């Protein structure tokens, strides 16, 4: 921990608080000069010493806190960075402006109120949250799972992504590194080309399936004798997790089935800063894990690494076929299966998937491209978050955007942070026209969509986020969709598609007691907060249906004209 504060009395107070509380696990270093502290950071960088936390006062005589934190970020991108401020700093317009500017530019993670008494728990709350976030993201801290793999292995990428998005603390070692060779030898797998997972307790998995890996870190991948529920939620993205929390907290026997990772696409977001209640921002994986734990505490059951392959109706219940051959039934179903990123369709590009071409943010790949030139394709919020995260490690990040600017598709706080970053370039009116590489990406060809001019550039990796397709093909034809596969609900159902006398509820599909929420629903707003809202609202409608009508038989009754209500 590094503290930079020029007032000796305040510096001593901060040192005392940090050493008493954290001194057995962290070395606390305090400096009264920003330039002297910067020199220490440079020495620590040269000797590969990890830095967990940097705290600095803004109004230093030799360098402002904002300037210092910008340089600290370049030296230690994983370290948490806080601007030290006194109580009442908001009354100082200059300090308030600095905080807002530094947050917008990504130079600091948050402000830290200076402790004013011994055992100042408000101060320690901020510090411990910083340390928790650093420990989860840092490759320097001990981890529960070690993955040893060849660096350019598509399967290894899938396993890394699965661990990262499910919030499992892990470290990745190249199979050719000294530590990788040591771990492989200890596991009896020396010389293997398959990815190997070594668990903290000593267990070893060689090229495990997703379900094997999920079993290994202690989550359920089987129904364990239970098959009948009040509600089955398909998908554990923000909408599905919200539905699980509200359903289980209100007494519904709930099962959630997730085929990949808790959090869905949102789980790959490196930092969401515009979600209500998280002033410092929160990673998609952290937000998803909090919601998962909340639903689990209320009694929701989760089935991990399993896919729902079909849905059929009979005897007053819906039956869902699962990828392991088992079945689950429920009185009602919420489809929150989300979306998958649309493919670019460039010849040769998909052959490089998992080695140097990635669909989605792939937060787990950022460190592997330290100092390299990488490209992000897309102009939405997810693409912006990916570019900012990659910029912490890559030498240069170029965003390839088909539109003329980011203004129409990206939140302004992300645009501000991209503009403030020194190593992110935005290429408007551009697209990837071709690629080349033997096993890994070497060059891409960029085409200007206005002039038609093409340019071949070197590229170590491409991260693609260009829109999405709903994951709804597994549903039966009775459930009506629009031309792109998004689920139609409520008043958007076409005439003649609703089989019952009563009108459909707002989020109910054309199959009674099957609801849709989140990104897979036609007309939904593709934002985390909107998905969470739909996931909570849909449970009120499920309750209304189950409590008043008790579902009964799904046999069609006299048809109502949806569009004429």
FENJOJO-V600318 format. One record per residue. RES is the residue in one small letter. OMEGA is omega in whole degrees, -180 to 180 (NA if undefined). Layout:
res=RES omega=OMEGA
res=RES omega=OMEGA
//
This chain:
res=x omega=179
res=x omega=177
res=x omega=179
res=x omega=-176
res=x omega=-174
res=x omega=178
res=x omega=-171
res=x omega=-179
res=x omega=179
res=x omega=180
res=x omega=180
res=x omega=179
res=x omega=179
res=x omega=179
res=x omega=-179
res=x omega=179
res=x omega=-177
res=x omega=-177
res=x omega=180
res=x omega=-174
res=x omega=-171
res=x omega=-171
res=x omega=-179
res=x omega=-178
res=x omega=-176
res=x omega=173
res=x omega=-178
res=x omega=178
res=x omega=-179
res=x omega=179
res=x omega=175
res=x omega=-179
res=x omega=179
res=x omega=-179
res=x omega=177
res=x omega=178
res=x omega=179
res=x omega=178
res=x omega=177
res=x omega=178
res=x omega=180
res=x omega=177
res=x omega=179
res=x omega=177
res=x omega=-179
res=x omega=-179
res=x omega=176
res=x omega=175
res=x omega=-178
res=x omega=176
res=x omega=-177
res=x omega=-169
res=x omega=175
res=x omega=178
res=x omega=-177
res=x omega=174
res=x omega=-177
res=x omega=-170
res=x omega=177
res=x omega=-177
res=x omega=-175
res=x omega=-179
res=x omega=179
res=x omega=178
res=x omega=-180
res=x omega=179
res=x omega=-179
res=x omega=-178
res=x omega=177
res=x omega=179
res=x omega=178
res=x omega=179
res=x omega=180
res=x omega=-178
res=x omega=-178
res=x omega=-175
res=x omega=-179
res=x omega=-178
res=x omega=174
res=x omega=-173
res=x omega=-179
res=x omega=176
res=x omega=-180
res=x omega=178
res=x omega=178
res=x omega=174
res=x omega=-180
res=x omega=-178
res=x omega=180
res=x omega=176
res=x omega=176
res=x omega=-175
res=x omega=-180
res=x omega=-180
res=x omega=179
res=x omega=179
res=x omega=178
res=x omega=-179
res=x omega=-180
res=x omega=-179
res=x omega=-178
res=x omega=176
res=x omega=-179
res=x omega=-179
res=x omega=179
res=x omega=-179
res=x omega=178
res=x omega=178
res=x omega=179
res=x omega=175
res=x omega=179
res=x omega=178
res=x omega=-179
res=x omega=179
res=x omega=-179
res=x omega=178
res=x omega=177
res=x omega=-179
res=x omega=177
res=x omega=-173
res=x omega=176
res=x omega=175
res=x omega=-176
res=x omega=177
res=x omega=179
res=x omega=-178
res=x omega=-178
res=x omega=176
res=x omega=175
res=x omega=-177
res=x omega=176
res=x omega=-180
res=x omega=179
res=x omega=-177
res=x omega=-180
res=x omega=-174
res=x omega=-171
res=x omega=175
res=x omega=-177
res=x omega=-176
res=x omega=178
res=x omega=-175
res=x omega=-178
res=x omega=-174
res=x omega=173
res=x omega=177
res=x omega=179
res=x omega=-171
res=x omega=170
res=x omega=-171
res=x omega=-175
res=x omega=-180
res=x omega=178
res=x omega=-180
res=x omega=177
res=x omega=177
res=x omega=180
res=x omega=179
res=x omega=177
res=x omega=-178
res=x omega=180
res=x omega=179
res=x omega=-178
res=x omega=-175
res=x omega=176
res=x omega=174
res=x omega=180
res=x omega=178
res=x omega=-176
res=x omega=175
res=x omega=-179
res=x omega=177
res=x omega=173
res=x omega=-178
res=x omega=-179
res=x omega=180
res=x omega=178
res=x omega=-180
res=x omega=178
res=x omega=179
res=x omega=179
res=x omega=-179
res=x omega=179
res=x omega=179
res=x omega=180
res=x omega=-180
res=x omega=-178
res=x omega=-176
res=x omega=-179
res=x omega=177
res=x omega=-179
res=x omega=175
res=x omega=179
res=x omega=173
res=x omega=-178
res=x omega=178
res=x omega=177
res=x omega=-177
res=x omega=-177
res=x omega=180
res=x omega=178
res=x omega=178
res=x omega=-178
res=x omega=175
res=x omega=179
res=x omega=-178
res=x omega=-176
res=x omega=168
res=x omega=177
res=x omega=180
res=x omega=177
res=x omega=-179
res=x omega=178
res=x omega=176
res=x omega=-175
res=x omega=179
res=x omega=161
res=x omega=177
res=x omega=-173
res=x omega=176
res=x omega=177
res=x omega=-180
res=x omega=175
res=x omega=174
res=x omega=178
res=x omega=178
res=x omega=-177
res=x omega=-176
res=x omega=170
res=x omega=-173
res=x omega=169
res=x omega=176
res=x omega=-179
res=x omega=-180
res=x omega=-179
res=x omega=168
res=x omega=-178
res=x omega=-180
res=x omega=-180
res=x omega=179
res=x omega=178
res=x omega=178
res=x omega=-180
res=x omega=-180
res=x omega=-175
res=x omega=179
res=x omega=-177
res=x omega=179
res=x omega=180
res=x omega=169
res=x omega=178
res=x omega=176
res=x omega=-165
res=x omega=172
res=x omega=175
res=x omega=180
res=x omega=-180
res=x omega=-175
res=x omega=-176
res=x omega=-173
res=x omega=176
res=x omega=180
res=x omega=-180
res=x omega=180
res=x omega=-180
res=x omega=-179
res=x omega=179
res=x omega=-180
res=x omega=-177
res=x omega=-180
res=x omega=176
res=x omega=-174
res=x omega=-177
res=x omega=177
res=x omega=-174
res=x omega=174
res=x omega=180
res=x omega=-174
res=x omega=179
res=x omega=-172
res=x omega=-180
res=x omega=176
res=x omega=179
res=x omega=180
res=x omega=180
res=x omega=179
res=x omega=-179
res=x omega=-180
res=x omega=178
res=x omega=180
res=x omega=178
res=x omega=180
res=x omega=180
res=x omega=179
res=x omega=-179
res=x omega=179
res=x omega=179
res=x omega=175
res=x omega=177
res=x omega=176
res=x omega=-179
res=x omega=174
res=x omega=-173
res=x omega=173
res=x omega=175
res=x omega=-177
res=x omega=171
res=x omega=-175
res=x omega=-179
res=x omega=177
res=x omega=175
res=x omega=-173
res=x omega=175
res=x omega=175
res=x omega=174
res=x omega=-180
res=x omega=172
res=x omega=-179
res=x omega=-179
res=x omega=177
res=x omega=-176
res=x omega=-173
res=x omega=177
res=x omega=178
res=x omega=179
res=x omega=179
res=x omega=174
res=x omega=179
res=x omega=-178
res=x omega=176
res=x omega=178
res=x omega=-178
res=x omega=171
res=x omega=178
res=x omega=178
res=x omega=-171
res=x omega=171
res=x omega=-171
res=x omega=172
res=x omega=-175
res=x omega=-179
res=x omega=180
res=x omega=180
res=x omega=179
res=x omega=178
res=x omega=-179
res=x omega=177
res=x omega=-175
res=x omega=-177
res=x omega=176
res=x omega=-179
res=x omega=-179
res=x omega=177
res=x omega=176
res=x omega=-180
res=x omega=175
res=x omega=-174
res=x omega=173
res=x omega=-176
res=x omega=-174
res=x omega=180
res=x omega=-179
res=x omega=-177
res=x omega=-176
res=x omega=-171
res=x omega=-177
res=x omega=-178
res=x omega=-178
res=x omega=178
res=x omega=176
res=x omega=-175
res=x omega=177
res=x omega=-179
res=x omega=-178
res=x omega=175
res=x omega=-179
res=x omega=-180
res=x omega=-177
res=x omega=179
res=x omega=-179
res=x omega=-179
res=x omega=178
res=x omega=178
res=x omega=178
res=x omega=179
res=x omega=-179
res=x omega=-179
res=x omega=180
res=x omega=-180
res=x omega=-177
res=x omega=178
res=x omega=-175
res=x omega=-176
res=x omega=176
res=x omega=178
res=x omega=178
res=x omega=177
res=x omega=176
res=x omega=179
res=x omega=-171
res=x omega=-179
res=x omega=-180
res=x omega=-179
res=x omega=178
res=x omega=179
res=x omega=-169
res=x omega=-175
res=x omega=-169
res=x omega=-173
res=x omega=178
res=x omega=-173
res=x omega=-179
res=x omega=177
res=x omega=177
res=x omega=179
res=x omega=-178
res=x omega=177
res=x omega=180
res=x omega=-178
res=x omega=-179
res=x omega=-177
res=x omega=-175
res=x omega=174
res=x omega=176
res=x omega=177
res=x omega=177
res=x omega=180
res=x omega=179
res=x omega=-175
res=x omega=176
res=x omega=176
res=x omega=-178
res=x omega=-178
res=x omega=177
res=x omega=176
res=x omega=179
res=x omega=-180
res=x omega=-178
res=x omega=175
res=x omega=-179
res=x omega=177
res=x omega=179
res=x omega=170
res=x omega=176
res=x omega=178
res=x omega=179
res=x omega=174
res=x omega=-175
res=x omega=178
res=x omega=-176
res=x omega=-176
res=x omega=-179
res=x omega=179
res=x omega=-179
res=x omega=177
res=x omega=-178
res=x omega=176
res=x omega=-180
res=x omega=177
res=x omega=-178
res=x omega=176
res=x omega=177
res=x omega=-168
res=x omega=177
res=x omega=-170
res=x omega=-177
res=x omega=-169
res=x omega=175
res=x omega=-178
res=x omega=179
res=x omega=-174
res=x omega=-175
res=x omega=-178
res=x omega=-177
res=x omega=-180
res=x omega=-177
res=x omega=178
res=x omega=179
res=x omega=-171
res=x omega=-179
res=x omega=174
res=x omega=-175
res=x omega=-178
res=x omega=178
res=x omega=179
res=x omega=-174
res=x omega=177
res=x omega=-177
res=x omega=171
res=x omega=-176
res=x omega=179
res=x omega=179
res=x omega=180
res=x omega=178
res=x omega=177
res=x omega=-177
res=x omega=-177
res=x omega=-170
res=x omega=-173
res=x omega=178
res=x omega=178
res=x omega=177
res=x omega=177
res=x omega=174
res=x omega=-168
res=x omega=-177
res=x omega=180
res=x omega=178
res=x omega=179
res=x omega=173
res=x omega=-174
res=x omega=179
res=x omega=170
res=x omega=-175
res=x omega=177
res=x omega=178
res=x omega=176
res=x omega=-169
res=x omega=-178
res=x omega=-178
res=x omega=178
res=x omega=178
res=x omega=-179
res=x omega=175
res=x omega=-174
res=x omega=178
res=x omega=-180
res=x omega=-178
res=x omega=179
res=x omega=179
res=x omega=177
res=x omega=178
res=x omega=179
res=x omega=179
res=x omega=178
res=x omega=-179
res=x omega=-176
res=x omega=-179
res=x omega=174
res=x omega=180
res=x omega=175
res=x omega=178
res=x omega=180
res=x omega=-178
res=x omega=-176
res=x omega=-177
res=x omega=-175
res=x omega=-176
res=x omega=-176
res=x omega=177
res=x omega=-179
res=x omega=-180
res=x omega=177
res=x omega=-179
res=x omega=-177
res=x omega=175
res=x omega=178
res=x omega=-173
res=x omega=175
res=x omega=176
res=x omega=-175
res=x omega=-173
res=x omega=-175
res=x omega=-178
res=x omega=NA
//
